[in-house]
Amino acid sequence: MTEANAKQVVFDPDTQRIAMIFNFPVYPERKEVRLRSAGEVVRRVLSLHMLLGVIFYEEPEKVVNWAIDEGLWDYLSPREQEIFRMPLTNLGPAEKKWEQQALQSNRLTWRIEGLHALLWSIGRVDELDLPIERCDGSYMGEVLPALGESVQPFIASARLRPSEEMVHMLEQHLQLYNQQVEAYDKGEKHPFDTMITYERIHALNWVCGLIDEWDD
């Protein structure tokens, strides 16, 4: 996505919640649902898990080496590969730290909401609450592999929810998004966080095979 077409975020001045975002694809590229395999989805889960590790872990190079050792490099998106290369560059420690801190305020950190939805899609989360409060990622340490641990058992155990459940959840979130747009256009308040809704829609669109690329 070029800078001219980058997401534009509008904050509610009273609550500082995200009121609306522009310049991003919500609706799918096609209508036919073609669920991705459990293997594809679980590797996307792991890619996002490791991405957040590279952004927030105090020794991101260890996360990058973990991804390489577990054979997950090729499953990273082009944008993710750019980020994973940073800890392995010849930059000095202070420069690397600055780069990492810059990522911590990047909108990529919202990918935790997509990760939450993907974990739901493989049954590691029982339900998705309404998109009001940002995901508390502390539970993820209990359901995702720890740094340095083999990811193969986690991959082998992955099972997708039925397609009917996936489509129903996606439709629910598209309805919520339309409510948010309508409220914004009318200058009315709504209780939902639009970025949470978007990240879930993006993840579910991807799982359902309704978009081709993960990077948006």
Secondary structure, DSSP 8 states (H G I E B T S, - for coil): --GGGS-EEEE-TTT--EEEEESS--S-S-SS-----HHHHHHHHHHHHHHHHHHHSS-HHHHHHHHHHTT-GGGS-HHHHHHHHGGGSS--HHHHHHHHHHHTTSGGGGHHHHHHHHHHHTTSSS----TTS---GGGHHHHS--TTS-SHHHHHT-----HHHHHHHHHHHHHHHHHHHHHHHTT---SS-HHHHHHHHHHHHHHTTS-S-S--
